[in-house]
Amino acid sequence: MEENEMQKLGLRKAVDQQIVQSENFVKVYANNVTLSASNWDMSLSFGEIIGLSEDGNPIVEQKVKVNMTREFIKALYNLLGVNIGAFEKQFGEIGFVNIDEIPKLQDVGQPIITKSPKPRAGKKTK
């Protein structure tokens, strides 16, 4: 992709950046994300589905929330689009699973969580 095209998308080549991991850097797995927005920013909350409630709804343990400006989240959207497009060009289209066709956990012999887990205490900040 040409540099002027990248600038229009709010992107720059990663080789132009020096990346240093914080001592508090955390890596998490997520299979659930929710988006919330205000007049000033947008937030992505990433979590993991850890089971099903008695009524069959997923129970999600939220892991991390990332707040971003609207401009930054649009640049993220563009970055994901560019990289997913390149991946699909090389390896083929990423398909979606019809979630209505996935067997429920209880149908495949897995235990059901019948009570919502207690919230975990967060880390104290300095």
Sine and cosine of phi, psi and omega as CSV:
sin_phi,cos_phi,sin_psi,cos_psi,sin_omega,cos_omega
0.00,0.00,0.69,-0.73,-0.01,-1.00
-0.93,0.36,0.48,-0.87,-0.05,-1.00
-0.87,0.49,-0.64,0.77,0.00,-1.00
-0.92,0.38,-0.54,0.84,0.09,-1.00
-0.91,0.41,-0.66,0.75,0.01,-1.00
-0.90,0.44,-0.67,0.74,0.01,-1.00
-0.88,0.48,-0.63,0.77,0.03,-1.00
-0.89,0.46,-0.47,0.88,0.01,-1.00
-1.00,-0.02,0.02,1.00,-0.02,-1.00
0.97,0.23,0.42,0.91,-0.09,-1.00
-0.90,-0.44,0.34,-0.94,0.15,-0.99
-0.60,-0.80,0.37,-0.93,0.01,-1.00
-0.92,0.40,0.67,-0.74,-0.01,-1.00
-0.89,0.46,-0.45,0.90,0.00,-1.00
-0.91,0.41,-0.28,0.96,0.04,-1.00
-0.99,0.11,-0.03,1.00,-0.09,-1.00
-0.88,-0.47,0.59,-0.81,0.15,-0.99
-0.98,-0.19,0.83,-0.55,-0.05,-1.00
-0.95,-0.30,0.80,-0.59,0.02,-1.00
-0.79,-0.61,0.80,-0.60,0.01,-1.00
-0.99,0.14,0.72,-0.69,0.08,-1.00
-0.90,0.43,0.42,-0.91,0.09,-1.00
-0.91,0.40,-0.29,0.96,0.03,-1.00
-0.99,-0.15,0.22,0.98,-0.02,-1.00
-0.83,0.55,0.71,-0.71,-0.02,-1.00
-0.76,-0.65,0.68,-0.73,0.08,-1.00
-0.94,-0.35,0.78,-0.62,-0.01,-1.00
-0.76,-0.65,0.41,-0.91,0.13,-0.99
-0.99,-0.14,0.66,-0.75,0.05,-1.00
-0.67,-0.74,0.66,-0.75,0.15,-0.99
-0.78,-0.63,0.33,0.94,0.02,-1.00
-0.49,-0.87,0.68,-0.74,0.06,-1.00
-0.61,-0.79,0.65,-0.76,0.11,-0.99
-0.84,-0.54,0.51,-0.86,-0.02,-1.00
-0.89,-0.46,0.72,-0.69,0.15,-0.99
-0.77,-0.64,0.47,-0.88,-0.08,-1.00
-0.66,-0.75,0.50,-0.86,0.13,-0.99
-0.78,-0.63,-0.09,-1.00,0.04,-1.00
-0.91,0.40,-0.37,0.93,-0.14,-0.99
-0.95,-0.32,-0.52,0.86,-0.09,-1.00
-0.46,-0.89,0.03,-1.00,0.07,-1.00
-0.76,-0.65,0.47,-0.88,-0.01,-1.00
-0.76,-0.65,0.65,-0.76,0.14,-0.99
-0.92,-0.39,0.83,-0.56,0.07,-1.00
-0.95,-0.30,0.86,-0.50,-0.04,-1.00
-0.98,-0.22,0.68,-0.73,0.00,-1.00
-0.52,-0.86,-0.04,-1.00,-0.01,-1.00
-0.77,-0.64,0.74,-0.67,0.08,-1.00
-0.96,0.29,0.86,-0.51,-0.09,-1.00
-0.94,-0.34,0.00,1.00,0.02,-1.00
0.31,-0.95,-0.20,-0.98,0.00,-1.00
-0.83,-0.56,0.56,-0.83,0.09,-1.00
-0.98,0.21,0.07,-1.00,0.01,-1.00
-0.86,0.51,-0.54,0.84,-0.01,-1.00
-1.00,0.02,0.15,0.99,0.11,-0.99
1.00,0.03,0.06,1.00,0.02,-1.00
-0.99,0.11,0.57,-0.82,0.00,-1.00
-0.91,0.42,0.58,-0.82,0.16,-0.99
-0.97,-0.25,0.85,-0.53,-0.07,-1.00
-0.94,-0.35,0.81,-0.59,0.12,-0.99
-1.00,-0.08,0.94,-0.35,0.00,-1.00
-0.96,0.29,0.70,-0.71,-0.08,-1.00
-0.97,-0.26,-0.69,0.72,-0.08,-1.00
-0.40,-0.92,0.55,-0.84,0.07,-1.00
-0.85,-0.53,0.74,-0.67,-0.02,-1.00
-0.88,-0.48,0.87,-0.49,0.04,-1.00
-0.99,-0.12,0.70,-0.71,-0.04,-1.00
-0.62,-0.78,0.42,-0.91,0.15,-0.99
-0.93,0.37,0.36,-0.93,0.03,-1.00
-0.88,0.48,-0.61,0.79,-0.01,-1.00
-0.91,0.41,-0.66,0.75,-0.02,-1.00
-0.93,0.37,-0.64,0.77,-0.01,-1.00
-0.93,0.37,-0.51,0.86,0.08,-1.00
-0.93,0.37,-0.64,0.77,0.07,-1.00
-0.89,0.46,-0.64,0.77,0.06,-1.00
-0.88,0.48,-0.71,0.70,0.06,-1.00
-0.82,0.57,-0.72,0.69,0.01,-1.00
-0.91,0.42,-0.68,0.73,0.02,-1.00
-0.87,0.50,-0.70,0.72,0.04,-1.00
-0.89,0.45,-0.68,0.74,0.00,-1.00
-0.88,0.48,-0.70,0.71,0.01,-1.00
-0.89,0.46,-0.73,0.68,-0.07,-1.00
-0.96,0.29,-0.59,0.80,0.07,-1.00
-0.92,0.38,-0.65,0.76,0.06,-1.00
-0.86,0.51,-0.69,0.72,0.01,-1.00
-0.92,0.40,-0.65,0.76,0.02,-1.00
-0.89,0.47,-0.74,0.67,-0.02,-1.00
-0.92,0.40,-0.54,0.84,0.05,-1.00
-0.90,0.44,-0.61,0.80,-0.03,-1.00
-0.99,0.12,-0.62,0.78,-0.16,-0.99
-0.89,-0.45,-0.11,0.99,-0.02,-1.00
0.98,-0.22,0.29,-0.96,-0.09,-1.00
-0.89,0.46,0.66,-0.75,0.12,-0.99
-0.99,0.13,0.87,-0.49,-0.02,-1.00
-1.00,-0.05,0.27,-0.96,0.07,-1.00
-0.96,-0.28,0.56,-0.83,0.07,-1.00
-1.00,0.02,0.68,-0.73,0.10,-0.99
-0.96,0.26,0.96,-0.27,-0.11,-0.99
-0.91,0.42,-0.31,0.95,0.07,-1.00
-0.95,0.30,-0.31,0.95,-0.01,-1.00
-1.00,-0.10,-0.08,1.00,0.01,-1.00
-0.98,0.19,0.77,-0.64,0.03,-1.00
-0.89,0.46,0.63,-0.78,0.08,-1.00
-0.93,0.38,0.45,-0.89,-0.06,-1.00
-0.81,0.59,-0.66,0.75,-0.04,-1.00
-0.93,0.37,-0.36,0.93,0.01,-1.00
-0.97,0.24,-0.30,0.95,-0.02,-1.00
-0.92,-0.39,0.36,0.93,0.11,-0.99
0.99,0.16,0.22,0.97,0.02,-1.00
-1.00,-0.02,0.51,-0.86,0.02,-1.00
-0.93,0.36,0.48,-0.88,0.08,-1.00
-0.98,-0.20,0.67,-0.74,0.15,-0.99
-0.99,0.12,0.86,-0.51,-0.09,-1.00
-0.99,-0.15,-0.24,0.97,0.06,-1.00
-0.79,-0.61,0.60,-0.80,0.05,-1.00
-0.90,0.44,0.68,-0.73,0.02,-1.00
-0.91,0.41,0.46,-0.89,0.04,-1.00
-0.94,0.34,0.63,-0.77,0.05,-1.00
-0.88,0.47,0.60,-0.80,0.04,-1.00
-1.00,0.07,0.57,-0.82,0.05,-1.00
-0.94,0.34,0.69,-0.73,0.01,-1.00
-0.98,0.20,0.25,-0.97,0.05,-1.00
-0.93,0.36,0.60,-0.80,0.09,-1.00
-0.98,0.22,0.67,-0.74,0.02,-1.00
-0.99,-0.13,0.42,-0.91,-0.01,-1.00
-0.97,0.26,0.00,0.00,0.00,0.00
